[in-house]
Amino acid sequence: QVQLVESGGGLVQPGGSLRLSCAASGSIFSISAMDWYRQAPGKQRELVAHITSGGSTNYVDSVKGRFTISRDNRKNTVYLQMNSLKPEDTAVYYCNLKLGTLSYWGQGTQVTVSS
C-alpha cells in the first residue's frame, strides 16, 4: 500500500510562487510515474504535470513556462514549483502515483491565488 501526503499549499497573491511537495510511502516510488492534478470548484479534475520514472516531463498548455515538476527518488518526493501564479490557478492540487494498473492519490492541498 502507498500513501501520498501533499503539502505546501496556501494563499498567494497573483504573480507569486508556491512549491508543492508530495511524499510517498512504500518502495515503488522510484519506478513509478507521478502526476499533479488540480480541481477547481465546479470543474473537472485536470492533469497539470507529469513526470516519468526516468524524469521526462509534460505539462498542460496553461502552465507551461510557469510550473516545473521534479522528483527526488532518495526522498520519495515529487515537487511542483509554481511561479507567476494566476487567479485561475486556484484549485485543490492532488498528486497521483501510477505503476501499471496501480494508482494512488493524495488527500489534496488547497492553492488560492488572490489579492
KEKE-575426 format. One record per atom (N, C-alpha, C, CB): x, y, z; residue in three letters; atom name. Coordinates in Angstrom, 3 decimals, padded with zeros to 6 digits. Glycine has a CB too. Layout:
BEGIN
<atom <X; Y; Z>; "Ala"; "CA">
...
END
This chain:
BEGIN
<atom <000.846; -001.187; 000.000>; "Gln"; "N">
<atom <000.000; 000.000; 000.000>; "Gln"; "CA">
<atom <000.885; 001.242; 000.000>; "Gln"; "C">
<atom <-000.959; 000.003; 001.224>; "Gln"; "CB">
<atom <000.469; 002.247; -000.755>; "Val"; "N">
<atom <001.205; 003.504; -000.864>; "Val"; "CA">
<atom <000.358; 004.616; -000.286>; "Val"; "C">
<atom <001.587; 003.810; -002.336>; "Val"; "CB">
<atom <000.958; 005.456; 000.501>; "Gln"; "N">
<atom <000.298; 006.671; 000.983>; "Gln"; "CA">
<atom <001.026; 007.883; 000.431>; "Gln"; "C">
<atom <000.262; 006.713; 002.537>; "Gln"; "CB">
<atom <000.250; 008.863; -000.016>; "Leu"; "N">
<atom <000.790; 010.099; -000.564>; "Leu"; "CA">
<atom <000.310; 011.255; 000.301>; "Leu"; "C">
<atom <000.364; 010.296; -002.052>; "Leu"; "CB">
<atom <001.243; 012.112; 000.698>; "Val"; "N">
<atom <000.894; 013.256; 001.544>; "Val"; "CA">
<atom <001.406; 014.534; 000.887>; "Val"; "C">
<atom <001.486; 013.097; 002.981>; "Val"; "CB">
<atom <000.461; 015.393; 000.474>; "Glu"; "N">
<atom <000.803; 016.668; -000.149>; "Glu"; "CA">
<atom <000.972; 017.738; 000.914>; "Glu"; "C">
<atom <-000.272; 017.088; -001.165>; "Glu"; "CB">
<atom <001.794; 018.722; 000.603>; "Ser"; "N">
<atom <001.960; 019.892; 001.464>; "Ser"; "CA">
<atom <002.414; 021.063; 000.611>; "Ser"; "C">
<atom <002.979; 019.614; 002.610>; "Ser"; "CB">
<atom <002.354; 022.258; 001.192>; "Gly"; "N">
<atom <002.881; 023.428; 000.518>; "Gly"; "CA">
<atom <001.847; 024.371; -000.066>; "Gly"; "C">
<atom <003.768; 022.997; -000.545>; "Gly"; "CB">
<atom <000.575; 024.000; 000.022>; "Gly"; "N">
<atom <-000.451; 024.892; -000.493>; "Gly"; "CA">
<atom <-000.646; 026.101; 000.411>; "Gly"; "C">
<atom <-001.761; 024.146; -000.653>; "Gly"; "CB">
<atom <-001.480; 027.031; -000.058>; "Gly"; "N">
<atom <-001.750; 028.217; 000.740>; "Gly"; "CA">
<atom <-002.328; 029.326; -000.098>; "Gly"; "C">
<atom <-000.496; 028.691; 001.420>; "Gly"; "CB">
<atom <-002.344; 030.510; 000.493>; "Leu"; "N">
<atom <-002.847; 031.714; -000.158>; "Leu"; "CA">
<atom <-001.666; 032.536; -000.668>; "Leu"; "C">
<atom <-003.723; 032.552; 000.817>; "Leu"; "CB">
<atom <-001.715; 032.926; -001.934>; "Val"; "N">
<atom <-000.634; 033.707; -002.520>; "Val"; "CA">
<atom <-001.238; 034.755; -003.441>; "Val"; "C">
<atom <000.367; 032.798; -003.291>; "Val"; "CB">
<atom <-000.557; 035.875; -003.562>; "Gln"; "N">
<atom <-001.028; 036.935; -004.457>; "Gln"; "CA">
<atom <-000.706; 036.591; -005.909>; "Gln"; "C">
<atom <-000.394; 038.289; -004.076>; "Gln"; "CB">
<atom <-001.463; 037.141; -006.828>; "Pro"; "N">
<atom <-001.138; 036.930; -008.249>; "Pro"; "CA">
<atom <000.306; 037.351; -008.533>; "Pro"; "C">
<atom <-002.117; 037.725; -009.159>; "Pro"; "CB">
<atom <000.975; 036.518; -009.330>; "Gly"; "N">
<atom <002.382; 036.747; -009.623>; "Gly"; "CA">
<atom <003.328; 036.073; -008.653>; "Gly"; "C">
<atom <002.655; 038.197; -009.635>; "Gly"; "CB">
<atom <002.793; 035.549; -007.569>; "Gly"; "N">
<atom <003.624; 034.902; -006.570>; "Gly"; "CA">
<atom <003.966; 033.463; -006.916>; "Gly"; "C">
<atom <002.943; 034.944; -005.247>; "Gly"; "CB">
<atom <004.659; 032.811; -005.973>; "Ser"; "N">
<atom <005.132; 031.441; -006.186>; "Ser"; "CA">
<atom <004.793; 030.566; -004.990>; "Ser"; "C">
<atom <006.646; 031.424; -006.442>; "Ser"; "CB">
<atom <004.636; 029.296; -005.273>; "Leu"; "N">
<atom <004.496; 028.269; -004.247>; "Leu"; "CA">
<atom <005.209; 027.018; -004.728>; "Leu"; "C">
<atom <002.994; 027.974; -003.933>; "Leu"; "CB">
<atom <005.664; 026.203; -003.777>; "Arg"; "N">
<atom <006.195; 024.890; -004.123>; "Arg"; "CA">
<atom <005.413; 023.826; -003.363>; "Arg"; "C">
<atom <007.714; 024.797; -003.803>; "Arg"; "CB">
<atom <004.771; 022.958; -004.113>; "Leu"; "N">
<atom <004.045; 021.837; -003.529>; "Leu"; "CA">
<atom <004.965; 020.628; -003.431>; "Leu"; "C">
<atom <002.789; 021.499; -004.363>; "Leu"; "CB">
<atom <004.764; 019.853; -002.382>; "Ser"; "N">
<atom <005.510; 018.604; -002.198>; "Ser"; "CA">
<atom <004.525; 017.459; -002.021>; "Ser"; "C">
<atom <006.472; 018.696; -000.975>; "Ser"; "CB">
<atom <004.936; 016.288; -002.450>; "Cys"; "N">
<atom <004.131; 015.081; -002.264>; "Cys"; "CA">
<atom <005.086; 013.966; -001.859>; "Cys"; "C">
<atom <003.322; 014.704; -003.574>; "Cys"; "CB">
<atom <004.961; 013.531; -000.617>; "Ala"; "N">
<atom <005.825; 012.484; -000.088>; "Ala"; "CA">
<atom <005.104; 011.144; -000.148>; "Ala"; "C">
<atom <006.256; 012.805; 001.359>; "Ala"; "CB">
<atom <005.797; 010.141; -000.658>; "Ala"; "N">
<atom <005.203; 008.809; -000.830>; "Ala"; "CA">
<atom <005.825; 007.807; 000.124>; "Ala"; "C">
<atom <005.370; 008.327; -002.274>; "Ala"; "CB">
<atom <004.992; 006.932; 000.659>; "Ser"; "N">
<atom <005.499; 005.811; 001.439>; "Ser"; "CA">
<atom <005.706; 004.621; 000.518>; "Ser"; "C">
<atom <004.533; 005.453; 002.596>; "Ser"; "CB">
<atom <006.322; 003.581; 001.026>; "Gly"; "N">
<atom <006.488; 002.376; 000.244>; "Gly"; "CA">
<atom <007.753; 002.373; -000.588>; "Gly"; "C">
<atom <005.315; 002.188; -000.638>; "Gly"; "CB">
<atom <007.866; 001.341; -001.410>; "Ser"; "N">
<atom <009.126; 001.104; -002.109>; "Ser"; "CA">
<atom <009.032; 001.208; -003.628>; "Ser"; "C">
<atom <009.640; -000.242; -001.749>; "Ser"; "CB">
<atom <007.888; 001.657; -004.137>; "Ile"; "N">
<atom <007.731; 001.668; -005.593>; "Ile"; "CA">
<atom <007.857; 003.064; -006.197>; "Ile"; "C">
<atom <006.394; 001.082; -005.964>; "Ile"; "CB">
<atom <008.126; 004.070; -005.372>; "Phe"; "N">
<atom <008.145; 005.450; -005.871>; "Phe"; "CA">
<atom <009.100; 005.615; -007.040>; "Phe"; "C">
<atom <008.531; 006.410; -004.755>; "Phe"; "CB">
<atom <010.321; 005.111; -006.908>; "Ser"; "N">
<atom <011.351; 005.395; -007.909>; "Ser"; "CA">
<atom <011.036; 004.788; -009.270>; "Ser"; "C">
<atom <012.687; 004.885; -007.430>; "Ser"; "CB">
<atom <010.179; 003.783; -009.322>; "Ile"; "N">
<atom <009.858; 003.149; -010.602>; "Ile"; "CA">
<atom <008.485; 003.557; -011.109>; "Ile"; "C">
<atom <009.928; 001.639; -010.472>; "Ile"; "CB">
<atom <007.883; 004.537; -010.446>; "Ser"; "N">
<atom <006.530; 004.970; -010.787>; "Ser"; "CA">
<atom <006.518; 006.318; -011.470>; "Ser"; "C">
<atom <005.672; 005.022; -009.552>; "Ser"; "CB">
<atom <005.540; 006.503; -012.341>; "Ala"; "N">
<atom <005.267; 007.835; -012.869>; "Ala"; "CA">
<atom <004.474; 008.615; -011.826>; "Ala"; "C">
<atom <004.491; 007.760; -014.225>; "Ala"; "CB">
<atom <004.664; 009.908; -011.814>; "Met"; "N">
<atom <003.980; 010.770; -010.855>; "Met"; "CA">
<atom <003.313; 011.914; -011.596>; "Met"; "C">
<atom <004.963; 011.310; -009.790>; "Met"; "CB">
<atom <002.110; 012.256; -011.156>; "Asp"; "N">
<atom <001.342; 013.334; -011.759>; "Asp"; "CA">
<atom <000.872; 014.313; -010.688>; "Asp"; "C">
<atom <000.144; 012.772; -012.538>; "Asp"; "CB">
<atom <000.710; 015.555; -011.107>; "Trp"; "N">
<atom <-000.028; 016.547; -010.332>; "Trp"; "CA">
<atom <-001.304; 016.879; -011.101>; "Trp"; "C">
<atom <000.838; 017.838; -010.071>; "Trp"; "CB">
<atom <-002.425; 016.788; -010.403>; "Tyr"; "N">
<atom <-003.723; 017.186; -010.933>; "Tyr"; "CA">
<atom <-004.237; 018.364; -010.109>; "Tyr"; "C">
<atom <-004.737; 015.992; -010.908>; "Tyr"; "CB">
<atom <-005.232; 019.035; -010.663>; "Arg"; "N">
<atom <-005.928; 020.057; -009.879>; "Arg"; "CA">
<atom <-007.405; 020.036; -010.206>; "Arg"; "C">
<atom <-005.338; 021.456; -010.144>; "Arg"; "CB">
<atom <-008.185; 020.477; -009.219>; "Gln"; "N">
<atom <-009.627; 020.560; -009.409>; "Gln"; "CA">
<atom <-010.129; 021.850; -008.804>; "Gln"; "C">
<atom <-010.346; 019.346; -008.784>; "Gln"; "CB">
<atom <-010.660; 022.694; -009.668>; "Ala"; "N">
<atom <-011.256; 023.957; -009.239>; "Ala"; "CA">
<atom <-012.741; 023.726; -008.963>; "Ala"; "C">
<atom <-011.053; 025.075; -010.317>; "Ala"; "CB">
<atom <-013.353; 024.595; -008.140>; "Pro"; "N">
<atom <-014.777; 024.431; -007.833>; "Pro"; "CA">
<atom <-015.631; 024.393; -009.090>; "Pro"; "C">
<atom <-015.250; 025.553; -006.929>; "Pro"; "CB">
<atom <-016.480; 023.390; -009.185>; "Gly"; "N">
<atom <-017.379; 023.276; -010.315>; "Gly"; "CA">
<atom <-016.749; 022.777; -011.602>; "Gly"; "C">
<atom <-017.988; 024.571; -010.564>; "Gly"; "CB">
<atom <-015.472; 022.393; -011.525>; "Lys"; "N">
<atom <-014.782; 021.924; -012.731>; "Lys"; "CA">
<atom <-014.273; 020.501; -012.539>; "Lys"; "C">
<atom <-013.613; 022.862; -013.086>; "Lys"; "CB">
<atom <-013.978; 019.869; -013.667>; "Gln"; "N">
<atom <-013.421; 018.522; -013.601>; "Gln"; "CA">
<atom <-011.953; 018.570; -013.198>; "Gln"; "C">
<atom <-013.579; 017.806; -014.948>; "Gln"; "CB">
<atom <-011.505; 017.477; -012.610>; "Arg"; "N">
<atom <-010.090; 017.371; -012.270>; "Arg"; "CA">
<atom <-009.280; 017.313; -013.553>; "Arg"; "C">
<atom <-009.815; 016.126; -011.386>; "Arg"; "CB">
<atom <-008.175; 018.081; -013.618>; "Glu"; "N">
<atom <-007.352; 018.096; -014.820>; "Glu"; "CA">
<atom <-005.903; 017.780; -014.477>; "Glu"; "C">
<atom <-007.450; 019.454; -015.525>; "Glu"; "CB">
<atom <-005.256; 017.104; -015.428>; "Leu"; "N">
<atom <-003.840; 016.797; -015.288>; "Leu"; "CA">
<atom <-003.028; 018.057; -015.567>; "Leu"; "C">
<atom <-003.423; 015.643; -016.242>; "Leu"; "CB">
<atom <-002.165; 018.403; -014.642>; "Val"; "N">
<atom <-001.367; 019.621; -014.763>; "Val"; "CA">
<atom <000.052; 019.306; -015.223>; "Val"; "C">
<atom <-001.332; 020.370; -013.428>; "Val"; "CB">
<atom <000.668; 018.291; -014.602>; "Ala"; "N">
<atom <002.063; 017.990; -014.906>; "Ala"; "CA">
<atom <002.319; 016.512; -014.661>; "Ala"; "C">
<atom <003.023; 018.863; -014.054>; "Ala"; "CB">
<atom <003.242; 015.966; -015.446>; "His"; "N">
<atom <003.558; 014.537; -015.416>; "His"; "CA">
<atom <005.065; 014.367; -015.441>; "His"; "C">
<atom <002.899; 013.787; -016.609>; "His"; "CB">
<atom <005.551; 013.407; -014.668>; "Ile"; "N">
<atom <006.968; 013.069; -014.718>; "Ile"; "CA">
<atom <007.099; 011.551; -014.701>; "Ile"; "C">
<atom <007.749; 013.715; -013.530>; "Ile"; "CB">
<atom <007.896; 011.045; -015.634>; "Thr"; "N">
<atom <008.106; 009.598; -015.696>; "Thr"; "CA">
<atom <009.127; 009.172; -014.649>; "Thr"; "C">
<atom <008.572; 009.171; -017.104>; "Thr"; "CB">
<atom <009.279; 007.867; -014.497>; "Ser"; "N">
<atom <010.292; 007.369; -013.559>; "Ser"; "CA">
<atom <011.690; 007.806; -013.986>; "Ser"; "C">
<atom <010.226; 005.834; -013.459>; "Ser"; "CB">
<atom <011.865; 008.032; -015.279>; "Gly"; "N">
<atom <013.161; 008.460; -015.788>; "Gly"; "CA">
<atom <013.381; 009.957; -015.788>; "Gly"; "C">
<atom <013.335; 007.958; -017.152>; "Gly"; "CB">
<atom <012.339; 010.715; -015.421>; "Gly"; "N">
<atom <012.495; 012.161; -015.300>; "Gly"; "CA">
<atom <011.977; 012.976; -016.465>; "Gly"; "C">
<atom <013.903; 012.472; -015.111>; "Gly"; "CB">
<atom <011.383; 012.340; -017.475>; "Ser"; "N">
<atom <010.776; 013.111; -018.570>; "Ser"; "CA">
<atom <009.495; 013.770; -018.070>; "Ser"; "C">
<atom <010.480; 012.199; -019.805>; "Ser"; "CB">
<atom <009.231; 014.973; -018.582>; "Thr"; "N">
<atom <008.106; 015.755; -018.077>; "Thr"; "CA">
<atom <007.175; 016.213; -019.192>; "Thr"; "C">
<atom <008.613; 016.957; -017.312>; "Thr"; "CB">
<atom <005.925; 016.433; -018.808>; "Asn"; "N">
<atom <004.926; 017.022; -019.697>; "Asn"; "CA">
<atom <004.029; 017.923; -018.873>; "Asn"; "C">
<atom <004.094; 015.924; -020.431>; "Asn"; "CB">
<atom <003.468; 018.953; -019.544>; "Tyr"; "N">
<atom <002.621; 019.923; -018.849>; "Tyr"; "CA">
<atom <001.389; 020.250; -019.693>; "Tyr"; "C">
<atom <003.414; 021.212; -018.532>; "Tyr"; "CB">
<atom <000.327; 020.620; -019.008>; "Val"; "N">
<atom <-000.815; 021.179; -019.713>; "Val"; "CA">
<atom <-000.412; 022.560; -020.221>; "Val"; "C">
<atom <-002.081; 021.254; -018.788>; "Val"; "CB">
<atom <-000.960; 022.956; -021.361>; "Asp"; "N">
<atom <-000.526; 024.202; -022.007>; "Asp"; "CA">
<atom <-000.644; 025.419; -021.087>; "Asp"; "C">
<atom <-001.343; 024.441; -023.266>; "Asp"; "CB">
<atom <-001.657; 025.452; -020.244>; "Ser"; "N">
<atom <-001.922; 026.636; -019.429>; "Ser"; "CA">
<atom <-000.851; 026.898; -018.366>; "Ser"; "C">
<atom <-003.260; 026.496; -018.762>; "Ser"; "CB">
<atom <000.005; 025.912; -018.082>; "Val"; "N">
<atom <001.038; 026.123; -017.059>; "Val"; "CA">
<atom <002.453; 026.044; -017.625>; "Val"; "C">
<atom <000.882; 025.102; -015.950>; "Val"; "CB">
<atom <002.588; 025.766; -018.902>; "Lys"; "N">
<atom <003.926; 025.670; -019.496>; "Lys"; "CA">
<atom <004.680; 026.976; -019.322>; "Lys"; "C">
<atom <003.835; 025.306; -020.988>; "Lys"; "CB">
<atom <005.928; 026.845; -018.902>; "Gly"; "N">
<atom <006.756; 028.019; -018.675>; "Gly"; "CA">
<atom <006.598; 028.630; -017.301>; "Gly"; "C">
<atom <006.452; 029.039; -019.691>; "Gly"; "CB">
<atom <005.591; 028.184; -016.547>; "Arg"; "N">
<atom <005.357; 028.723; -015.204>; "Arg"; "CA">
<atom <005.543; 027.669; -014.117>; "Arg"; "C">
<atom <003.957; 029.304; -015.114>; "Arg"; "CB">
<atom <005.164; 026.429; -014.406>; "Phe"; "N">
<atom <005.240; 025.337; -013.430>; "Phe"; "CA">
<atom <006.356; 024.382; -013.823>; "Phe"; "C">
<atom <003.886; 024.580; -013.331>; "Phe"; "CB">
<atom <006.991; 023.800; -012.805>; "Thr"; "N">
<atom <008.025; 022.792; -013.027>; "Thr"; "CA">
<atom <007.810; 021.618; -012.081>; "Thr"; "C">
<atom <009.436; 023.396; -012.829>; "Thr"; "CB">
<atom <007.698; 020.435; -012.654>; "Ile"; "N">
<atom <007.594; 019.221; -011.850>; "Ile"; "CA">
<atom <008.971; 018.579; -011.751>; "Ile"; "C">
<atom <006.560; 018.229; -012.458>; "Ile"; "CB">
<atom <009.295; 018.075; -010.581>; "Ser"; "N">
<atom <010.573; 017.397; -010.375>; "Ser"; "CA">
<atom <010.392; 016.312; -009.329>; "Ser"; "C">
<atom <011.680; 018.399; -009.944>; "Ser"; "CB">
<atom <011.381; 015.462; -009.215>; "Arg"; "N">
<atom <011.285; 014.375; -008.241>; "Arg"; "CA">
<atom <012.643; 014.120; -007.599>; "Arg"; "C">
<atom <010.758; 013.088; -008.910>; "Arg"; "CB">
<atom <012.605; 013.657; -006.359>; "Asp"; "N">
<atom <013.806; 013.259; -005.631>; "Asp"; "CA">
<atom <013.561; 011.838; -005.142>; "Asp"; "C">
<atom <014.130; 014.248; -004.432>; "Asp"; "CB">
<atom <014.129; 010.870; -005.839>; "Asn"; "N">
<atom <013.870; 009.472; -005.501>; "Asn"; "CA">
<atom <014.499; 009.067; -004.165>; "Asn"; "C">
<atom <014.391; 008.571; -006.605>; "Asn"; "CB">
<atom <015.522; 009.813; -003.714>; "Arg"; "N">
<atom <016.108; 009.496; -002.407>; "Arg"; "CA">
<atom <015.142; 009.840; -001.279>; "Arg"; "C">
<atom <017.433; 010.251; -002.213>; "Arg"; "CB">
<atom <014.293; 010.839; -001.537>; "Lys"; "N">
<atom <013.330; 011.281; -000.534>; "Lys"; "CA">
<atom <011.912; 010.796; -000.820>; "Lys"; "C">
<atom <013.339; 012.782; -000.448>; "Lys"; "CB">
<atom <011.740; 010.010; -001.881>; "Asn"; "N">
<atom <010.391; 009.552; -002.264>; "Asn"; "CA">
<atom <009.420; 010.725; -002.373>; "Asn"; "C">
<atom <009.858; 008.528; -001.240>; "Asn"; "CB">
<atom <009.868; 011.795; -002.996>; "Thr"; "N">
<atom <009.073; 013.023; -003.040>; "Thr"; "CA">
<atom <009.042; 013.596; -004.456>; "Thr"; "C">
<atom <009.637; 014.066; -002.056>; "Thr"; "CB">
<atom <007.865; 014.074; -004.839>; "Val"; "N">
<atom <007.701; 014.809; -006.091>; "Val"; "CA">
<atom <007.289; 016.235; -005.733>; "Val"; "C">
<atom <006.636; 014.120; -007.037>; "Val"; "CB">
<atom <007.764; 017.170; -006.538>; "Tyr"; "N">
<atom <007.531; 018.591; -006.285>; "Tyr"; "CA">
<atom <006.814; 019.234; -007.470>; "Tyr"; "C">
<atom <008.862; 019.316; -006.007>; "Tyr"; "CB">
<atom <006.123; 020.321; -007.185>; "Leu"; "N">
<atom <005.571; 021.173; -008.234>; "Leu"; "CA">
<atom <005.897; 022.616; -007.862>; "Leu"; "C">
<atom <004.013; 020.956; -008.404>; "Leu"; "CB">
<atom <006.873; 023.177; -008.575>; "Gln"; "N">
<atom <007.219; 024.581; -008.396>; "Gln"; "CA">
<atom <006.298; 025.410; -009.266>; "Gln"; "C">
<atom <008.712; 024.851; -008.744>; "Gln"; "CB">
<atom <005.566; 026.315; -008.660>; "Met"; "N">
<atom <004.580; 027.120; -009.378>; "Met"; "CA">
<atom <004.970; 028.591; -009.271>; "Met"; "C">
<atom <003.144; 026.885; -008.815>; "Met"; "CB">
<atom <005.282; 029.184; -010.399>; "Asn"; "N">
<atom <005.664; 030.591; -010.463>; "Asn"; "CA">
<atom <004.634; 031.376; -011.263>; "Asn"; "C">
<atom <007.064; 030.749; -011.085>; "Asn"; "CB">
<atom <004.687; 032.696; -011.132>; "Ser"; "N">
<atom <003.776; 033.573; -011.875>; "Ser"; "CA">
<atom <002.330; 033.107; -011.754>; "Ser"; "C">
<atom <004.182; 033.634; -013.349>; "Ser"; "CB">
<atom <001.927; 032.846; -010.536>; "Leu"; "N">
<atom <000.597; 032.286; -010.309>; "Leu"; "CA">
<atom <-000.494; 033.271; -010.687>; "Leu"; "C">
<atom <000.438; 031.874; -008.856>; "Leu"; "CB">
<atom <-001.600; 032.718; -011.203>; "Lys"; "N">
<atom <-002.742; 033.492; -011.645>; "Lys"; "CA">
<atom <-003.976; 033.068; -010.850>; "Lys"; "C">
<atom <-002.973; 033.315; -013.165>; "Lys"; "CB">
<atom <-004.977; 033.928; -010.764>; "Pro"; "N">
<atom <-006.200; 033.541; -010.051>; "Pro"; "CA">
<atom <-006.809; 032.246; -010.591>; "Pro"; "C">
<atom <-007.225; 034.658; -010.140>; "Pro"; "CB">
<atom <-006.669; 032.014; -011.880>; "Glu"; "N">
<atom <-007.225; 030.790; -012.469>; "Glu"; "CA">
<atom <-006.463; 029.530; -012.078>; "Glu"; "C">
<atom <-007.241; 030.911; -013.967>; "Glu"; "CB">
<atom <-005.339; 029.675; -011.384>; "Asp"; "N">
<atom <-004.635; 028.508; -010.849>; "Asp"; "CA">
<atom <-005.237; 028.041; -009.519>; "Asp"; "C">
<atom <-003.152; 028.830; -010.663>; "Asp"; "CB">
<atom <-006.176; 028.794; -008.993>; "Thr"; "N">
<atom <-006.819; 028.424; -007.743>; "Thr"; "CA">
<atom <-007.535; 027.082; -007.879>; "Thr"; "C">
<atom <-007.803; 029.511; -007.308>; "Thr"; "CB">
<atom <-007.188; 026.145; -006.990>; "Ala"; "N">
<atom <-007.754; 024.794; -007.058>; "Ala"; "CA">
<atom <-007.201; 023.971; -005.899>; "Ala"; "C">
<atom <-007.429; 024.111; -008.431>; "Ala"; "CB">
<atom <-007.767; 022.793; -005.725>; "Val"; "N">
<atom <-007.140; 021.786; -004.880>; "Val"; "CA">
<atom <-006.205; 020.975; -005.759>; "Val"; "C">
<atom <-008.204; 020.872; -004.176>; "Val"; "CB">
<atom <-004.970; 020.848; -005.336>; "Tyr"; "N">
<atom <-003.953; 020.136; -006.103>; "Tyr"; "CA">
<atom <-003.719; 018.759; -005.470>; "Tyr"; "C">
<atom <-002.624; 020.955; -006.161>; "Tyr"; "CB">
<atom <-003.710; 017.753; -006.338>; "Tyr"; "N">
<atom <-003.544; 016.371; -005.906>; "Tyr"; "CA">
<atom <-002.344; 015.739; -006.601>; "Tyr"; "C">
<atom <-004.818; 015.558; -006.192>; "Tyr"; "CB">
<atom <-001.603; 014.924; -005.883>; "Cys"; "N">
<atom <-000.590; 014.122; -006.563>; "Cys"; "CA">
<atom <-001.123; 012.706; -006.756>; "Cys"; "C">
<atom <000.745; 014.107; -005.760>; "Cys"; "CB">
<atom <-000.607; 012.079; -007.782>; "Asn"; "N">
<atom <-001.042; 010.734; -008.153>; "Asn"; "CA">
<atom <000.165; 009.904; -008.544>; "Asn"; "C">
<atom <-002.068; 010.778; -009.307>; "Asn"; "CB">
<atom <000.217; 008.686; -008.044>; "Leu"; "N">
<atom <001.280; 007.739; -008.390>; "Leu"; "CA">
<atom <000.686; 006.658; -009.276>; "Leu"; "C">
<atom <001.935; 007.118; -007.110>; "Leu"; "CB">
<atom <001.356; 006.384; -010.370>; "Lys"; "N">
<atom <000.893; 005.342; -011.287>; "Lys"; "CA">
<atom <002.019; 004.344; -011.543>; "Lys"; "C">
<atom <000.401; 005.961; -012.623>; "Lys"; "CB">
<atom <001.652; 003.055; -011.470>; "Leu"; "N">
<atom <002.565; 001.980; -011.834>; "Leu"; "CA">
<atom <001.725; 000.835; -012.365>; "Leu"; "C">
<atom <003.447; 001.528; -010.617>; "Leu"; "CB">
<atom <001.743; 000.652; -013.679>; "Gly"; "N">
<atom <000.893; -000.359; -014.289>; "Gly"; "CA">
<atom <-000.565; -000.042; -014.013>; "Gly"; "C">
<atom <001.247; -001.760; -013.769>; "Gly"; "CB">
<atom <-001.271; -000.984; -013.404>; "Thr"; "N">
<atom <-002.683; -000.770; -013.074>; "Thr"; "CA">
<atom <-002.870; -000.124; -011.708>; "Thr"; "C">
<atom <-003.431; -002.086; -013.117>; "Thr"; "CB">
<atom <-001.786; 000.103; -011.003>; "Leu"; "N">
<atom <-001.871; 000.722; -009.684>; "Leu"; "CA">
<atom <-001.987; 002.231; -009.813>; "Leu"; "C">
<atom <-000.650; 000.353; -008.831>; "Leu"; "CB">
<atom <-002.827; 002.825; -008.979>; "Ser"; "N">
<atom <-002.993; 004.279; -008.973>; "Ser"; "CA">
<atom <-003.358; 004.705; -007.557>; "Ser"; "C">
<atom <-004.087; 004.740; -010.003>; "Ser"; "CB">
<atom <-002.572; 005.628; -007.009>; "Tyr"; "N">
<atom <-002.800; 006.115; -005.657>; "Tyr"; "CA">
<atom <-002.898; 007.633; -005.672>; "Tyr"; "C">
<atom <-001.675; 005.650; -004.707>; "Tyr"; "CB">
<atom <-003.765; 008.154; -004.796>; "Trp"; "N">
<atom <-003.998; 009.595; -004.709>; "Trp"; "CA">
<atom <-003.673; 010.108; -003.315>; "Trp"; "C">
<atom <-005.450; 009.930; -005.070>; "Trp"; "CB">
<atom <-003.206; 011.340; -003.283>; "Gly"; "N">
<atom <-003.081; 012.037; -002.018>; "Gly"; "CA">
<atom <-004.394; 012.699; -001.653>; "Gly"; "C">
<atom <-001.962; 013.069; -002.078>; "Gly"; "CB">
<atom <-004.377; 013.380; -000.507>; "Gln"; "N">
<atom <-005.611; 013.986; 000.002>; "Gln"; "CA">
<atom <-005.867; 015.370; -000.579>; "Gln"; "C">
<atom <-005.559; 014.076; 001.509>; "Gln"; "CB">
<atom <-004.884; 015.940; -001.212>; "Gly"; "N">
<atom <-005.023; 017.246; -001.833>; "Gly"; "CA">
<atom <-004.554; 018.383; -000.940>; "Gly"; "C">
<atom <-006.446; 017.469; -002.220>; "Gly"; "CB">
<atom <-004.128; 019.462; -001.583>; "Thr"; "N">
<atom <-003.727; 020.667; -000.866>; "Thr"; "CA">
<atom <-004.297; 021.873; -001.612>; "Thr"; "C">
<atom <-002.163; 020.764; -000.738>; "Thr"; "CB">
<atom <-004.873; 022.797; -000.864>; "Gln"; "N">
<atom <-005.559; 023.954; -001.466>; "Gln"; "CA">
<atom <-004.553; 025.028; -001.858>; "Gln"; "C">
<atom <-006.605; 024.540; -000.489>; "Gln"; "CB">
<atom <-004.680; 025.504; -003.069>; "Val"; "N">
<atom <-003.916; 026.663; -003.551>; "Val"; "CA">
<atom <-004.915; 027.751; -003.923>; "Val"; "C">
<atom <-002.997; 026.287; -004.782>; "Val"; "CB">
<atom <-004.771; 028.907; -003.318>; "Thr"; "N">
<atom <-005.645; 030.036; -003.603>; "Thr"; "CA">
<atom <-004.798; 031.217; -004.035>; "Thr"; "C">
<atom <-006.511; 030.400; -002.374>; "Thr"; "CB">
<atom <-005.082; 031.729; -005.224>; "Val"; "N">
<atom <-004.357; 032.875; -005.767>; "Val"; "CA">
<atom <-005.319; 034.060; -005.793>; "Val"; "C">
<atom <-003.782; 032.569; -007.204>; "Val"; "CB">
<atom <-005.050; 035.011; -004.932>; "Ser"; "N">
<atom <-005.979; 036.127; -004.795>; "Ser"; "CA">
<atom <-005.267; 037.311; -004.165>; "Ser"; "C">
<atom <-007.207; 035.724; -003.954>; "Ser"; "CB">
<atom <-005.703; 038.512; -004.550>; "Ser"; "N">
<atom <-005.152; 039.716; -003.943>; "Ser"; "CA">
<atom <-006.030; 040.188; -002.787>; "Ser"; "C">
<atom <-005.009; 040.826; -004.990>; "Ser"; "CB">
END
